[in-house]
Amino acid sequence: MVSRPRLQIKIIGKILRQWKKTSMSPGVISRSISMGMVVGFSPTVGLQALICFLITFICNRLWRQDTFDWIIALIGSLVVNPLTLVPTYTFYYWVGCHAIRCSNVMEVQDFKNIRYFLYALKEGTAAIFLGSVPFMIIGLALGYYIGKIIERLLETRIQRRKERMLKKKLSNKSSKTAYK
């Protein structure tokens, strides 16, 4: 099992590699993680990668080139993964059933009862979608905040690297003049 700090380093490492590959304008990481978390909290199991790609493609074509990065959005969408899927969707259902009235018919006993089961399934889907909306809204703000932290971390890293390179360059020049 991967420890929490090691997992965070792996995720930030993936974002860092993507950031190094492309020159991103400020805000791309925070917007992309935010969008990815909204998609991740939505009840669209198995379609998150496609949805992230489509939103990124459409937004980058319609508005401007660097609105979203789909790799970073995909990383943000992993907030609901196969390990957390069942508890998350159960909680969505519970929240949604508190917002709308859900019936208790959840198992098929005979073929006469199939109509009630299908009705309950439709009701359950509506409850899950409705229950996921507060989490999608929270994911929007939380993803943006996390993205801003990562952007600041990357900017600090660049600044430190520039300072080290400048210090190294100055020390090389001073050592060359000392030998002359």
N, C-alpha and C positions, 0 to 999 in steps of 0.2 A: 504494500500500500504506500502511495506517495504522500509524504507529509505536506501539510498546508503551505508552509513557506516555499518548499521546493516546487509545488504546483504553481504558486504565484509567480515564481521566477521563470518557470517554463512558459507560462502564458505571456508574461511581459517579454520574454525572449523571442517568442513568435511575432509579437507586435513589433519589436525592435528590428527583427530581420526584414519584415515587410516594409517598415519605415525606411530602412537603409536602401532597399531596392528602388523605391520610388521617392521622388521629392514631393513631400506632402505640404500643402499649405496649412497654416494654423487652423485648428478646429476640426480637421478631418478625423483624427483619432477619436475625439470625444463624440462627434456626431455619429461616427460609424459604430462605436461601441453602444451608444444609446439606441440607435436603430436596431442593432443586433439583439439587444436585450428586450426590446419591445417585441420583436419577432420571436425570440426565445420564450417569452412568457405567454405568447399567444398559443392557443390550442391547435397548432398546425403540425403535429408530429410527422416527421419525415419530409416535410416540405420547407423547413427553415432555410436550408442552403439555397434552394431555388428562389425562395421569396427574397432572401438577402441579395442574391445576384440580380434579380429583376428590379428591385427597388433601386439598387445602386446604378444599374444600367440606365434605367429611365431617368432618374434624378440627375445623373451626370450628363446625360444627353440634353435634357430640357433646360436645366439651369446653368450650371457651369461644370467644368471638367472635374474639379476636385471637391465635389460635395461629399461623397462617401467613398470608402474603400471596402470592397466586398469581402476581402479576406479578414479584415479586422471586424467587420460586421458579423461574419460567420463565427469568429471567436467569441464575440459578445452574445451570440445566440445560443452558445453552449451552456447557458445558465441553467436551463432545464435539460438534463441529460438522462440517459436510460436508468441511472441509479436513483434519480430524484423524480422520475416521471410519475410513478403511481402515487406517492404522497402529494405531489403538487396538484395533480388532476383531481385527487380526492378532495383536497382543500378547495380547489376551484369549484367543484360540485357543491361542497358544503356552503361556501360563500354565496354561490349562485342560487341555491335553494332557499337561503335566507332572504334573498332579494325577490324571488318569485316563488310561487307555491308549487312544490314538487309533490307528486303522489308517491306512495310507497310501493307501487307495483314494480318490482324489479326482476322477477323471475317468471319464466313460462311454466305453468303447471299443466296445461293442456292446450289443444288447438283453439278452443273457444276463447281462451284467455290471451291469445297472441295479439289481438287488437290492443289490449291494455298495455302489453309489453312494448309494442312498437310506439304507442303514445308516450309511455314513460321514457323510452329511449330518446325520442324527439325532445321531450321535456328536459332530460338529462343533458343533452347536447346544448340546449339553450342555456341551462344552468352553468355548464362548464364555460361557455363563451362569456356569459355575463360575469361569472366569478373571476375570470382571468383579466377583465378590464382594469380593476384597481392595481393589479400587479404589473400590468403593462404600463400604466401611468407612473408607478413607482420606478419601474425599470428604466423608463425614459429619463427621469431625473437622476437616478443612481448611476446609470451608464454614462451620462454626460459628466457627472462629477468624477467618476473613476477615470474616464478618458482625459479630463483636464489634469488629474494627478499624474497620469502616465505622460502626458505631453510636457508637464513641468519637469518631470524626472528626466525625460529625454533632452530637453533644453539644457538642464543643468549638466547632464553628461557631455553634451557638445561643448558647453562653455569650459568645463574642466579639461576636456581634451585639447581645446584650443590653447588654454593656458599652459598645459604641459608641453605642447609642441613649441610654443613661443619660448618657454623657459629652456627647453632643450636646444632650440636654435641659438638662443643667447649664450648658453653655456658652451656650445660648439664654437661660436665666434670668439668668445673670450679665451678659450683654450688654444685656438689657432693663433691669436695675437700674442699669447704668452710664449709660444714656441718660437716666434719670429724674433 
